[in-house]
Amino acid sequence: MAVHSLLFLSPLLRGCAEMQSPPAIIWLTTGELADRLRLTTRTLERWRAAQYGPEWHQMGGSIRYSLADVEAFEILSSCGRRA
């Protein structure tokens, strides 16, 4: 890239630096979620098989739950609605 192109882009780059990046996703393991919900990990396994509970993601060979999905599930559950 030519030097004059870099000079042209510099105001744009400054604007990008001022923008806030989205918050990082906080991931929970099955064990961490079990502790949070006061359940066993086996109960969470059964929920996954029954397609119940918070949305889960498989990352490599591991199951993870995003904290945002867990909180949404908790809110829906406290209102008497099943997720």
Secondary structure as a PSIPRED ss2 file (coil, helix, strand):
# PSIPRED VFORMAT (PSIPRED V4.0)

   1 M C   1.000  0.000  0.000
   2 A C   1.000  0.000  0.000
   3 V H   0.000  1.000  0.000
   4 H H   0.000  1.000  0.000
   5 S H   0.000  1.000  0.000
   6 L H   0.000  1.000  0.000
   7 L H   0.000  1.000  0.000
   8 F H   0.000  1.000  0.000
   9 L H   0.000  1.000  0.000
  10 S H   0.000  1.000  0.000
  11 P H   0.000  1.000  0.000
  12 L H   0.000  1.000  0.000
  13 L H   0.000  1.000  0.000
  14 R H   0.000  1.000  0.000
  15 G H   0.000  1.000  0.000
  16 C H   0.000  1.000  0.000
  17 A H   0.000  1.000  0.000
  18 E H   0.000  1.000  0.000
  19 M C   1.000  0.000  0.000
  20 Q C   1.000  0.000  0.000
  21 S C   1.000  0.000  0.000
  22 P C   1.000  0.000  0.000
  23 P C   1.000  0.000  0.000
  24 A C   1.000  0.000  0.000
  25 I C   1.000  0.000  0.000
  26 I C   1.000  0.000  0.000
  27 W E   0.000  0.000  1.000
  28 L E   0.000  0.000  1.000
  29 T E   0.000  0.000  1.000
  30 T H   0.000  1.000  0.000
  31 G H   0.000  1.000  0.000
  32 E H   0.000  1.000  0.000
  33 L H   0.000  1.000  0.000
  34 A H   0.000  1.000  0.000
  35 D H   0.000  1.000  0.000
  36 R H   0.000  1.000  0.000
  37 L H   0.000  1.000  0.000
  38 R C   1.000  0.000  0.000
  39 L C   1.000  0.000  0.000
  40 T C   1.000  0.000  0.000
  41 T H   0.000  1.000  0.000
  42 R H   0.000  1.000  0.000
  43 T H   0.000  1.000  0.000
  44 L H   0.000  1.000  0.000
  45 E H   0.000  1.000  0.000
  46 R H   0.000  1.000  0.000
  47 W H   0.000  1.000  0.000
  48 R H   0.000  1.000  0.000
  49 A H   0.000  1.000  0.000
  50 A C   1.000  0.000  0.000
  51 Q C   1.000  0.000  0.000
  52 Y C   1.000  0.000  0.000
  53 G C   1.000  0.000  0.000
  54 P C   1.000  0.000  0.000
  55 E C   1.000  0.000  0.000
  56 W C   1.000  0.000  0.000
  57 H E   0.000  0.000  1.000
  58 Q E   0.000  0.000  1.000
  59 M E   0.000  0.000  1.000
  60 G C   1.000  0.000  0.000
  61 G C   1.000  0.000  0.000
  62 S E   0.000  0.000  1.000
  63 I E   0.000  0.000  1.000
  64 R E   0.000  0.000  1.000
  65 Y E   0.000  0.000  1.000
  66 S E   0.000  0.000  1.000
  67 L H   0.000  1.000  0.000
  68 A H   0.000  1.000  0.000
  69 D H   0.000  1.000  0.000
  70 V H   0.000  1.000  0.000
  71 E H   0.000  1.000  0.000
  72 A H   0.000  1.000  0.000
  73 F H   0.000  1.000  0.000
  74 E H   0.000  1.000  0.000
  75 I H   0.000  1.000  0.000
  76 L H   0.000  1.000  0.000
  77 S H   0.000  1.000  0.000
  78 S H   0.000  1.000  0.000
  79 C C   1.000  0.000  0.000
  80 G C   1.000  0.000  0.000
  81 R C   1.000  0.000  0.000
  82 R C   1.000  0.000  0.000
  83 A C   1.000  0.000  0.000
